[in-house]
Amino acid sequence: MKEVGEKKFSKVGLYIFLSLSTILSVFPFYWMFVIGSNTNAEVSKIPPALIPGSNFVENAMKVFERINFFGSLFNSFIISTAITVSVLFFCSLAGFAFSKIDFKGKEFFFIFLLATMMIPPQLGLIPTFMIITWLDWVDTLQAVIVPGMVNAFGVFWMRQYITSSIPNDLIEAAKIDGCSNFRIYWNIILPAIKPGLATLGIVTFMNAWNDFLWPLVVLKDKSSHTIQIALRTLNDAYTTDYPMVLAGTFMATIPILIVFLIFNKQFIAGITEGAVKS
């Protein structure tokens, strides 16, 4: 009986912990909506308003008047989608090569790839901008898409995932049947690593969507602005309409939540798969 009671207590404690974690995770989005649906005067009160107001539509209309919200949202969607698709393809292809194909210098190149992860991306701003200028890509979406088409973390993640989830015997059997390396990758590897692809895809999409520094450097024209750059222009030089800014930020967050809700099962499967392998 004592054991049963202890198990019930541990379950109750777990549910309480998960409930508190959920509340803490959801609260920032709720707080964004609360501020975005009130006025500056209500937000500035002490204590501030804690329940949603009735001004969200009005604040949203101010956002639409100040910036090309849907145009910037579309630019962010194009950039994030293109970067995500290219990262999934190139990183999974490179991960397959590093995990299942033997070639000269494989270990050296993989270690060199990992070493690049220790270099702050800010150090590459000037040389990358010089290349983009030479290609005459300033104020174009490809200036943001092309530099992000592959990354070291994605290659590392896919290499580790493929190594742990695809047995070498399966690859050898496919080679005996006459499959080329690319056919093995396309017909055997890709269908088997969908959870890993979903995890990398969500992380890549969120990073591309929230990227601010590099788009700020190369996208000067308003027609090419991403949503993050457009939201920045909502701040005035002397005053800031916080409800308007937060209303725009809340609306810009919705696409990321939709993407996560669509792929959350695969994301969780990709994160936890290593924990359930024997």
N, C-alpha and C positions, 0 to 999 in steps of 0.2 A: 504493500500500500504506500509505503514511503517513497518507493521508486516512481510509482504512478504520479504521486503528488509533485515530485521534483520535475518530472517530465512536463506536467501541465504548467507548472510555474515557469519553466524554461521557455515553453511555447508562448505563454502570455508575455513574458519579457521580450521575446523576439518580435511579437506582433506590436508591442508598444514601441520598440526601437524602430521598426519599419514604418510605423505610422508617423512618428516624430521626424524620421528622415524624409518621408514623403511631404510632410507639411513644410519642412525647411527647404525642400527642393522646389515646391510649387510657389512658395511665398513671394520670391522675387517677381514672378510673372503676375501674380495677383497685385503686388504693390505697384508694378508698372501700370496696370489697368486702373487701379485706384487713382493714381496721380493723373493719368491721361484722361480720366473722366471727370475731373474736378477743375476748378479755376485756380489761378495763382494765389489768390487771397486765401482760399480754403487750404491749399497745400502749405502755405506759410504760417498757418495757425499753430499754436502750441497748446495742447497736443494736436498733431495734424489729423486730417480726416482719415478714418480707417475703413470706411465703406465706400463702394463706388458711387460716383455722382451721376449727374444727368448730362454732362457736357462732352461726352466722348465723341459724339457725331460732330459737334461744333469744332472741337479740337482737330479731328480728322480732316474736316473740310479746310481748316487753316493749313494743314500739311499739304493737301492737294493744291492749294493756291500758291504756296511758297516754292514747291519743288515739283518736278515731274516724277511723282512717286511711282506710278506704274511703269513708266519707261525705265527708271533706275532699277526697279524690281525685276523687270525683264532682262536688263543687262546683267544683273547679279545671277539670275537663273541661268542664262546662257553660259556665263563664265564658269559658274560652279558645276553645271552639268558637264560641260566640255572637259574641264579639269578632272572631274571624278571619273568619267568614262575612260579618258586617256591614262589616268593613274592606275585604274583597275586593269587595263589591258597590258600596259608596259611593265608595271610592277609584278603582276602575276606571271608574265612571260619571263622576266628576269629572275623572279623567285624560283620558277621551275628550272631554269638553267642552272642556278646556283645550287639547287637541292638535288637534282636528279641527273644532271649531265656532267660528265668528267671532261675537263679541258685544261690546258696548260695555264697555270697562274690563277686558278679559280680561287684558292684561299687568299692569295695576295690581293686580288681585285675585290673580294668580299670585305676583307679587313680595311682596305682603302675606302670602300664605300661607307663602312661604318664610321671611319674617321671623319668623313665629311659632315656627319651629324653633330660633331662638336664645334663646327664653325658657325658663329652667329650669322643668320641670314642678312643682317644689316650690313655686314662687310661686303656683300655682293651687290649692294644697291648701285653704286657708281659704275662699275664695269658693265653690269646688266643694262643700266640706263644708256650707256654709251653704245652698246650693241643695238638696243631698241631704236635709238636715234638714227644710227647708221642704216638700219633697215627701213626707216621712215614709218615706224609703227606707233609713234606717239599719238595718243587720242584714239587708238583703235583697240578693240577687245582682245585681239590676238597678242597684244603687248602684255596682257595679264595671263592669258591662257597658256601660251607656249612655254614660259619659264616654269609653270607649275605642272607640266604634263607628266612628270615622273619625279619621285622623291626617294631619298635613301630609306626613310622609315617604311614606306610602302614595300620596297624591295625586301627589307629585312623581315617585315611582318609576313609577307607571302612566302618567303623562303622557309621560315620557321614553321608556318602552318602546313605547307606542302610536305615538308620533311616528316612531320608528326602524323599526318593524316593519309598519305599515299604510300602504300608498301612498295618496296623496290621490286618485288616479284611481279606486281601488276605491270610495271614499266617494262620489265624484261619480257613478259609474255606478249605485250603489244609489239615490241621490237621483233620478236620471233615471227609474229604474224605479218611483218612487213610494214608496220606503221612508221612514218617519218616522225621526227621529233615534234614538228608543229602539229601533226595530226594527233599525236599522243596528248599534247597540251590542249588542243581544241576539243577533242572527243572524250578524253578520260579525265584530265586534270580539272578543267573548268567546271564540269558538272559536280565534281566531288568536293569543291572548295567554296561552294556558294555562301555558307555562313562566314567564312573568312573574308570573302569579297564584300559581303554586306557590311561587316564591321569596318573594313577599310573604307568602303564607300561613304558610310555615314560620317566618319571622322574627316575624310577629305572634303566632303560637301560642306560640312560645318566650318572647317578652316577656310575654305575658299569663299564661302558666303560672308564670313566675319572679317576677312582680310581687309585691312585699312591702309597700311603704310605704302605698299607697292602700288595699288590703284591710285592713291593720292599723288604719287610721283609721276605716273605716266598718263593718267586720264585727266586732262585739264578742261576739255570742252564739256559743257553741261550735258550734252546729248549722250556722252559716253560714260557718265558717272554711274558707279554702282550705288546700291541703296545706302551703304555705309557712308560713302562720300556725300551723297545727297543729304542724309540726315545731319551731317556735320554743318551744312550750310544753314540749318535752321537756327543756329545760335547767332544772335545779334552781337554787335561789338560791345554794347553797354548793358543790355538787359537780355534775359533769357526767359522765354515762355516755357517753363518746365512741363506743364500739362501738354502743350503742343508737341514738344520734343518726345515725351514719353509715349504719347499716343502714336506717333510715327514709329518709334522704336518697337512698341508692342505689335503693331501691324507687320513690321519687318521681321519679327520673330516667328510669326505664324507659319511661314513656309518651312522653316527648320523643324518645327514641331510636327508638321504633317509628314515630312520625310522620315523622321524618327518613328512616328507611329506606324507608318507603312512597313518599315524594315526592322522594327524593334525585336521581333522574334528571332530573325536571323542574326541580329546584332548580339543578343544575349547568348544564342547558340555558339557564335564565334568566340565570345569571351570565355564561356564556361567549358568549351569542348576539351581543352587541355586538362581540366580538373576531373573529368569523368573517364578519361582514358585509363585503362589498366596498365 
